[in-house]
Amino acid sequence: MRSIFTAFFTILCIAGCNSGVKPEANIQSVILNDNIKEAHSQGDYRLYATSGRRLVFPGIDSSQFKDVIKRCGKKYLPKMGDVVKTTLEKNERTKNFQYMSLFNKRMIVDCFNQTNS
């Protein structure tokens, strides 16, 4: 009986300590929220686009690109070029692309609501 209790307690402790959310994800979420609030306070509803051979708004369907440019505008993330030379640059670009996608998915709703009124 005692070993069952000990095993149960150990599993409970392990499960309780592992919330499944990475601390890095929480930090990124806070940064994202702060950046969106700052953009709103400045009346800036532009979405992030990638520079390169073709225009891409990460997280936005390509059928909406013309409407996004017309209603919201575009901006580029500083130091986010289209040339990747090292694995570190590739990993950084992937993180930036994910951030841009999250930002754009939230900002497009605000932009379209703002331009409808």
OpenMM code with the backbone's topology and positions (N, CA, C; nanometers):
from openmm import Vec3, app, unit

residues = "MET ARG SER ILE PHE THR ALA PHE PHE THR ILE LEU CYS ILE ALA GLY CYS ASN SER GLY VAL LYS PRO GLU ALA ASN ILE GLN SER VAL ILE LEU ASN ASP ASN ILE LYS GLU ALA HIS SER GLN GLY ASP TYR ARG LEU TYR ALA THR SER GLY ARG ARG LEU VAL PHE PRO GLY ILE ASP SER SER GLN PHE LYS ASP VAL ILE LYS ARG CYS GLY LYS LYS TYR LEU PRO LYS MET GLY ASP VAL VAL LYS THR THR LEU GLU LYS ASN GLU ARG THR LYS ASN PHE GLN TYR MET SER LEU PHE ASN LYS ARG MET ILE VAL ASP CYS PHE ASN GLN THR ASN SER".split()
positions = [
    Vec3(0.0820, -0.1187, 0.0000),
    Vec3(0.0000, 0.0000, 0.0000),
    Vec3(0.0871, 0.1261, 0.0000),
    Vec3(0.1914, 0.1186, 0.0804),
    Vec3(0.2792, 0.2341, 0.0906),
    Vec3(0.3490, 0.2626, -0.0430),
    Vec3(0.3893, 0.1577, -0.1151),
    Vec3(0.4564, 0.1769, -0.2434),
    Vec3(0.3605, 0.2340, -0.3476),
    Vec3(0.2336, 0.1962, -0.3415),
    Vec3(0.1346, 0.2521, -0.4341),
    Vec3(0.1176, 0.4017, -0.4073),
    Vec3(0.1092, 0.4374, -0.2798),
    Vec3(0.0960, 0.5779, -0.2420),
    Vec3(0.2178, 0.6574, -0.2877),
    Vec3(0.3367, 0.6020, -0.2682),
    Vec3(0.4596, 0.6693, -0.3087),
    Vec3(0.4627, 0.6878, -0.4602),
    Vec3(0.4251, 0.5841, -0.5347),
    Vec3(0.4231, 0.5931, -0.6810),
    Vec3(0.3213, 0.6981, -0.7268),
    Vec3(0.2034, 0.6963, -0.6658),
    Vec3(0.1001, 0.7937, -0.7008),
    Vec3(0.1479, 0.9362, -0.6719),
    Vec3(0.2084, 0.9572, -0.5573),
    Vec3(0.2583, 1.0891, -0.5184),
    Vec3(0.3672, 1.1364, -0.6141),
    Vec3(0.4558, 1.0457, -0.6519),
    Vec3(0.5640, 1.0802, -0.7448),
    Vec3(0.5076, 1.1217, -0.8805),
    Vec3(0.4125, 1.0462, -0.9328),
    Vec3(0.3510, 1.0793, -1.0614),
    Vec3(0.2776, 1.2125, -1.0525),
    Vec3(0.2090, 1.2347, -0.9429),
    Vec3(0.1384, 1.3603, -0.9229),
    Vec3(0.2342, 1.4788, -0.9216),
    Vec3(0.3479, 1.4621, -0.8544),
    Vec3(0.4482, 1.5695, -0.8498),
    Vec3(0.5064, 1.5978, -0.9878),
    Vec3(0.5359, 1.4940, -1.0612),
    Vec3(0.5930, 1.5104, -1.1949),
    Vec3(0.4919, 1.5775, -1.2867),
    Vec3(0.3686, 1.5324, -1.2831),
    Vec3(0.2652, 1.5905, -1.3682),
    Vec3(0.2376, 1.7355, -1.3303),
    Vec3(0.2398, 1.7660, -1.2034),
    Vec3(0.2143, 1.9024, -1.1579),
    Vec3(0.3253, 1.9976, -1.1938),
    Vec3(0.4465, 1.9507, -1.1952),
    Vec3(0.5599, 2.0369, -1.2273),
    Vec3(0.5724, 2.0620, -1.3758),
    Vec3(0.5198, 1.9749, -1.4571),
    Vec3(0.5304, 1.9893, -1.6019),
    Vec3(0.3979, 2.0413, -1.6562),
    Vec3(0.3861, 2.1704, -1.6707),
    Vec3(0.2611, 2.2297, -1.7172),
    Vec3(0.2424, 2.2134, -1.8675),
    Vec3(0.3478, 2.1774, -1.9391),
    Vec3(0.3379, 2.1604, -2.0831),
    Vec3(0.3610, 2.2882, -2.1609),
    Vec3(0.3731, 2.4002, -2.0939),
    Vec3(0.3976, 2.5281, -2.1598),
    Vec3(0.5414, 2.5676, -2.1349),
    Vec3(0.6129, 2.5901, -2.2427),
    Vec3(0.7525, 2.6291, -2.2300),
    Vec3(0.7615, 2.7734, -2.1832),
    Vec3(0.8564, 2.8044, -2.0941),
    Vec3(0.8728, 2.9434, -2.0512),
    Vec3(0.8991, 3.0373, -2.1686),
    Vec3(0.9697, 2.9879, -2.2696),
    Vec3(0.9982, 3.0691, -2.3882),
    Vec3(0.8693, 3.1090, -2.4591),
    Vec3(0.7717, 3.0174, -2.4613),
    Vec3(0.6440, 3.0476, -2.5258),
    Vec3(0.5711, 3.1582, -2.4500),
    Vec3(0.5776, 3.1571, -2.3173),
    Vec3(0.5144, 3.2626, -2.2382),
    Vec3(0.5797, 3.3968, -2.2654),
    Vec3(0.7112, 3.3998, -2.2748),
    Vec3(0.7837, 3.5240, -2.3024),
    Vec3(0.7465, 3.5767, -2.4402),
    Vec3(0.7408, 3.4889, -2.5389),
    Vec3(0.7042, 3.5306, -2.6742),
    Vec3(0.5622, 3.5855, -2.6774),
    Vec3(0.4731, 3.5242, -2.6014),
    Vec3(0.3345, 3.5705, -2.5958),
    Vec3(0.3260, 3.7101, -2.5350),
    Vec3(0.4026, 3.7354, -2.4304),
    Vec3(0.4052, 3.8670, -2.3675),
    Vec3(0.4611, 3.9707, -2.4647),
    Vec3(0.5691, 3.9360, -2.5327),
    Vec3(0.6296, 4.0272, -2.6309),
    Vec3(0.5308, 4.0557, -2.7432),
    Vec3(0.4645, 3.9531, -2.7925),
    Vec3(0.3664, 3.9692, -2.8993),
    Vec3(0.2543, 4.0633, -2.8549),
    Vec3(0.1997, 4.0392, -2.7359),
    Vec3(0.0922, 4.1251, -2.6846),
    Vec3(0.1387, 4.2695, -2.6700),
    Vec3(0.2584, 4.2891, -2.6171),
    Vec3(0.3129, 4.4245, -2.6010),
    Vec3(0.3304, 4.4935, -2.7362),
    Vec3(0.3813, 4.4207, -2.8345),
    Vec3(0.4030, 4.4790, -2.9670),
    Vec3(0.2713, 4.5155, -3.0353),
    Vec3(0.1706, 4.4341, -3.0167),
    Vec3(0.0398, 4.4640, -3.0753),
    Vec3(-0.0225, 4.5855, -3.0060),
    Vec3(-0.0122, 4.5920, -2.8738),
    Vec3(-0.0638, 4.7088, -2.8012),
    Vec3(0.0076, 4.8364, -2.8446),
    Vec3(0.1382, 4.8280, -2.8610),
    Vec3(0.2153, 4.9442, -2.9041),
    Vec3(0.1741, 4.9881, -3.0442),
    Vec3(0.1549, 4.8929, -3.1341),
    Vec3(0.1124, 4.9258, -3.2704),
    Vec3(-0.0252, 4.9929, -3.2672),
    Vec3(-0.1165, 4.9388, -3.1879),
    Vec3(-0.2504, 4.9985, -3.1772),
    Vec3(-0.2426, 5.1416, -3.1256),
    Vec3(-0.1593, 5.1634, -3.0256),
    Vec3(-0.1485, 5.2977, -2.9681),
    Vec3(-0.0955, 5.3996, -3.0694),
    Vec3(-0.0232, 5.3509, -3.1686),
    Vec3(0.0318, 5.4382, -3.2731),
    Vec3(-0.0561, 5.4401, -3.3985),
    Vec3(-0.1671, 5.3655, -3.3937),
    Vec3(-0.2539, 5.3570, -3.5108),
    Vec3(-0.1909, 5.2811, -3.6254),
    Vec3(-0.1002, 5.1914, -3.5950),
    Vec3(-0.0265, 5.1144, -3.6954),
    Vec3(-0.0862, 4.9747, -3.7069),
    Vec3(-0.1581, 4.9509, -3.8160),
    Vec3(-0.2216, 4.8204, -3.8360),
    Vec3(-0.1545, 4.7422, -3.9495),
    Vec3(-0.0328, 4.7806, -3.9840),
    Vec3(0.0393, 4.7113, -4.0910),
    Vec3(0.0740, 4.5693, -4.0478),
    Vec3(0.0780, 4.4813, -4.1455),
    Vec3(0.1155, 4.3425, -4.1219),
    Vec3(0.2581, 4.3200, -4.1691),
    Vec3(0.3231, 4.2211, -4.1085),
    Vec3(0.4595, 4.1871, -4.1476),
    Vec3(0.4594, 4.1079, -4.2779),
    Vec3(0.5500, 4.1468, -4.3645),
    Vec3(0.5693, 4.0772, -4.4913),
    Vec3(0.7156, 4.0349, -4.5006),
    Vec3(0.7414, 3.9349, -4.5814),
    Vec3(0.8791, 3.8931, -4.6048),
    Vec3(0.9277, 3.9575, -4.7333),
    Vec3(1.0535, 3.9909, -4.7350),
    Vec3(1.1128, 4.0425, -4.8580),
    Vec3(1.1741, 3.9237, -4.9306),
    Vec3(1.1778, 3.9317, -5.0578),
    Vec3(1.2341, 3.8217, -5.1355),
    Vec3(1.1774, 3.8224, -5.2749),
    Vec3(1.1796, 3.7086, -5.3382),
    Vec3(1.1345, 3.6984, -5.4775),
    Vec3(0.9852, 3.7262, -5.4913),
    Vec3(0.9093, 3.6879, -5.3900),
    Vec3(0.7658, 3.7158, -5.3923),
    Vec3(0.7224, 3.7612, -5.2539),
    Vec3(0.6199, 3.8417, -5.2516),
    Vec3(0.5676, 3.8946, -5.1266),
    Vec3(0.4903, 3.7862, -5.0527),
    Vec3(0.5177, 3.7709, -4.9231),
    Vec3(0.4459, 3.6762, -4.8387),
    Vec3(0.4123, 3.7455, -4.7076),
    Vec3(0.2872, 3.7310, -4.6662),
    Vec3(0.2457, 3.7721, -4.5328),
    Vec3(0.2303, 3.6441, -4.4518),
    Vec3(0.3274, 3.6119, -4.3661),
    Vec3(0.3187, 3.4870, -4.2896),
    Vec3(0.1879, 3.4785, -4.2106),
    Vec3(0.1228, 3.3633, -4.2205),
    Vec3(-0.0007, 3.3393, -4.1473),
    Vec3(-0.1261, 3.3857, -4.2183),
    Vec3(-0.1109, 3.4498, -4.3343),
    Vec3(-0.2248, 3.5036, -4.4081),
    Vec3(-0.2364, 3.4317, -4.5417),
    Vec3(-0.3579, 3.3964, -4.5791),
    Vec3(-0.3817, 3.3292, -4.7058),
    Vec3(-0.3461, 3.4224, -4.8219),
    Vec3(-0.2810, 3.3681, -4.9215),
    Vec3(-0.2340, 3.4496, -5.0341),
    Vec3(-0.3474, 3.5192, -5.1088),
    Vec3(-0.4676, 3.4655, -5.1010),
    Vec3(-0.5816, 3.5292, -5.1683),
    Vec3(-0.6176, 3.6635, -5.1043),
    Vec3(-0.5686, 3.6890, -4.9837),
    Vec3(-0.5991, 3.8135, -4.9128),
    Vec3(-0.4887, 3.9185, -4.9265),
    Vec3(-0.3787, 3.8873, -4.9925),
    Vec3(-0.2630, 3.9772, -4.9959),
    Vec3(-0.2977, 4.1164, -5.0500),
    Vec3(-0.3710, 4.1234, -5.1616),
    Vec3(-0.4047, 4.2536, -5.2206),
    Vec3(-0.4896, 4.3356, -5.1244),
    Vec3(-0.5854, 4.2724, -5.0615),
    Vec3(-0.6719, 4.3413, -4.9657),
    Vec3(-0.5923, 4.3873, -4.8431),
    Vec3(-0.4992, 4.3043, -4.7978),
    Vec3(-0.4151, 4.3407, -4.6833),
    Vec3(-0.3305, 4.4638, -4.7164),
    Vec3(-0.2703, 4.4661, -4.8336),
    Vec3(-0.1872, 4.5796, -4.8726),
    Vec3(-0.2721, 4.7069, -4.8782),
    Vec3(-0.3905, 4.6955, -4.9369),
    Vec3(-0.4784, 4.8112, -4.9536),
    Vec3(-0.5306, 4.8625, -4.8190),
    Vec3(-0.5766, 4.7723, -4.7329),
    Vec3(-0.6432, 4.8132, -4.6096),
    Vec3(-0.5486, 4.8320, -4.4918),
    Vec3(-0.4431, 4.7516, -4.4854),
    Vec3(-0.3573, 4.7520, -4.3661),
    Vec3(-0.2181, 4.8074, -4.3933),
    Vec3(-0.1632, 4.7714, -4.5056),
    Vec3(-0.0254, 4.8072, -4.5354),
    Vec3(0.0686, 4.6957, -4.4937),
    Vec3(0.1945, 4.7150, -4.5246),
    Vec3(0.2937, 4.6124, -4.4924),
    Vec3(0.4161, 4.6772, -4.4293),
    Vec3(0.4860, 4.5965, -4.3536),
    Vec3(0.6135, 4.6374, -4.2953),
    Vec3(0.7029, 4.5153, -4.2903),
    Vec3(0.8315, 4.5407, -4.2761),
    Vec3(0.9283, 4.4316, -4.2743),
    Vec3(0.9941, 4.4238, -4.1378),
    Vec3(1.0204, 4.3029, -4.0931),
    Vec3(1.0916, 4.2810, -3.9678),
    Vec3(1.2389, 4.3151, -3.9909),
    Vec3(1.2953, 4.4027, -3.9079),
    Vec3(1.4366, 4.4387, -3.9264),
    Vec3(1.5273, 4.3150, -3.9230),
    Vec3(1.6276, 4.3164, -4.0046),
    Vec3(1.7289, 4.2100, -4.0114),
    Vec3(1.6704, 4.0758, -4.0539),
    Vec3(1.5624, 4.0772, -4.1326),
    Vec3(1.5011, 3.9528, -4.1793),
    Vec3(1.5116, 3.9488, -4.3300),
    Vec3(1.6302, 3.9198, -4.3793),
    Vec3(1.6507, 3.9101, -4.5227),
    Vec3(1.6119, 3.7739, -4.5751),
    Vec3(1.6286, 3.7550, -4.7041),
    Vec3(1.5925, 3.6263, -4.7631),
    Vec3(1.7122, 3.5361, -4.7886),
    Vec3(1.8318, 3.5801, -4.7483),
    Vec3(1.9525, 3.4992, -4.7648),
    Vec3(1.9859, 3.4335, -4.6307),
    Vec3(1.9960, 3.3006, -4.6334),
    Vec3(2.0273, 3.2237, -4.5129),
    Vec3(2.1539, 3.1445, -4.5403),
    Vec3(2.2560, 3.1682, -4.4593),
    Vec3(2.3852, 3.1034, -4.4833),
    Vec3(2.4187, 2.9946, -4.3824),
    Vec3(2.3723, 3.0099, -4.2589),
    Vec3(2.4103, 2.9152, -4.1540),
    Vec3(2.2861, 2.8540, -4.0898),
    Vec3(2.3073, 2.7485, -4.0158),
    Vec3(2.1981, 2.6845, -3.9420),
    Vec3(2.1406, 2.7799, -3.8383),
    Vec3(2.2252, 2.8573, -3.7754),
    Vec3(2.1790, 2.9556, -3.6773),
    Vec3(2.0861, 3.0575, -3.7431),
    Vec3(2.1245, 3.1059, -3.8614),
    Vec3(2.0394, 3.2002, -3.9348),
    Vec3(1.9071, 3.1346, -3.9746),
    Vec3(1.9130, 3.0082, -4.0126),
    Vec3(1.7912, 2.9357, -4.0500),
    Vec3(1.6981, 2.9238, -3.9300),
    Vec3(1.7524, 2.8886, -3.8148),
    Vec3(1.6713, 2.8762, -3.6939),
    Vec3(1.6113, 3.0110, -3.6531),
    Vec3(1.6904, 3.1163, -3.6640),
    Vec3(1.6421, 3.2511, -3.6305),
    Vec3(1.5314, 3.2935, -3.7273),
    Vec3(1.5493, 3.2626, -3.8542),
    Vec3(1.4471, 3.2960, -3.9540),
    Vec3(1.3174, 3.2204, -3.9249),
    Vec3(1.3282, 3.0954, -3.8850),
    Vec3(1.2098, 3.0160, -3.8516),
    Vec3(1.1353, 3.0783, -3.7343),
    Vec3(1.2082, 3.1176, -3.6304),
    Vec3(1.1456, 3.1836, -3.5149),
    Vec3(1.0785, 3.3140, -3.5562),
    Vec3(1.1475, 3.3932, -3.6366),
    Vec3(1.0913, 3.5203, -3.6826),
    Vec3(0.9660, 3.4983, -3.7667),
    Vec3(0.9691, 3.3971, -3.8524),
    Vec3(0.8546, 3.3671, -3.9377),
    Vec3(0.7344, 3.3274, -3.8518),
    Vec3(0.7585, 3.2481, -3.7472),
    Vec3(0.6503, 3.2074, -3.6572),
    Vec3(0.5927, 3.3285, -3.5842),
    Vec3(0.6816, 3.4180, -3.5387),
    Vec3(0.6364, 3.5392, -3.4715),
    Vec3(0.5520, 3.6241, -3.5665),
    Vec3(0.6013, 3.6432, -3.6886),
    Vec3(0.5298, 3.7238, -3.7869),
    Vec3(0.3925, 3.6641, -3.8163),
    Vec3(0.3849, 3.5326, -3.8225),
    Vec3(0.2590, 3.4649, -3.8482),
    Vec3(0.1585, 3.4911, -3.7352),
    Vec3(0.2031, 3.4769, -3.6113),
    Vec3(0.1153, 3.5033, -3.4972),
    Vec3(0.0705, 3.6496, -3.4942),
    Vec3(0.1646, 3.7396, -3.5171),
    Vec3(0.1340, 3.8828, -3.5183),
    Vec3(0.0302, 3.9126, -3.6260),
    Vec3(0.0534, 3.8624, -3.7469),
    Vec3(-0.0361, 3.8910, -3.8593),
    Vec3(-0.1757, 3.8349, -3.8381),
    Vec3(-0.1851, 3.7154, -3.7829),
    Vec3(-0.3163, 3.6546, -3.7593),
    Vec3(-0.3995, 3.7372, -3.6613),
    Vec3(-0.3352, 3.7966, -3.5645),
    Vec3(-0.4072, 3.8819, -3.4689),
    Vec3(-0.4330, 4.0205, -3.5261),
    Vec3(-0.3341, 4.0755, -3.5955),
    Vec3(-0.3451, 4.2132, -3.6443),
    Vec3(-0.4436, 4.2262, -3.7594),
    Vec3(-0.4571, 4.1244, -3.8428),
    Vec3(-0.5482, 4.1356, -3.9571),
    Vec3(-0.6920, 4.1555, -3.9098),
    Vec3(-0.7286, 4.0916, -3.8022),
    Vec3(-0.8640, 4.1075, -3.7472),
    Vec3(-0.8843, 4.2520, -3.7029),
    Vec3(-0.7875, 4.3062, -3.6302),
    Vec3(-0.7964, 4.4439, -3.5833),
    Vec3(-0.7967, 4.5419, -3.7007),
    Vec3(-0.7124, 4.5169, -3.7973),
    Vec3(-0.7033, 4.6049, -3.9147),
    Vec3(-0.8355, 4.6069, -3.9912),
    Vec3(-0.8891, 4.4896, -4.0203),
    Vec3(-1.0128, 4.4839, -4.0974),
    Vec3(-1.1288, 4.5436, -4.0180),
    Vec3(-1.1313, 4.5242, -3.8861),
    Vec3(-1.2355, 4.5864, -3.8042),
    Vec3(-1.2205, 4.7384, -3.8065),
    Vec3(-1.0984, 4.7858, -3.8036),
    Vec3(-1.0702, 4.9302, -3.8023),
    Vec3(-1.1100, 4.9938, -3.9355),
    Vec3(-1.0835, 4.9263, -4.0450),
    Vec3(-1.1124, 4.9846, -4.1764),
    Vec3(-1.2579, 4.9660, -4.2183),
    Vec3(-1.3329, 4.8822, -4.1474),
    Vec3(-1.4757, 4.8653, -4.1760),
    Vec3(-1.5584, 4.9777, -4.1175),
    Vec3(-1.5064, 5.0422, -4.0106),
    Vec3(-1.5860, 5.1449, -3.9443),
    Vec3(-1.5738, 5.2791, -4.0085),
] * unit.nanometer
topology = app.Topology()
chain = topology.addChain("A")
for resn in residues:
    res = topology.addResidue(resn, chain)
    for name in ("N", "CA", "C"):
        topology.addAtom(name, app.Element.getBySymbol(name[0]), res)
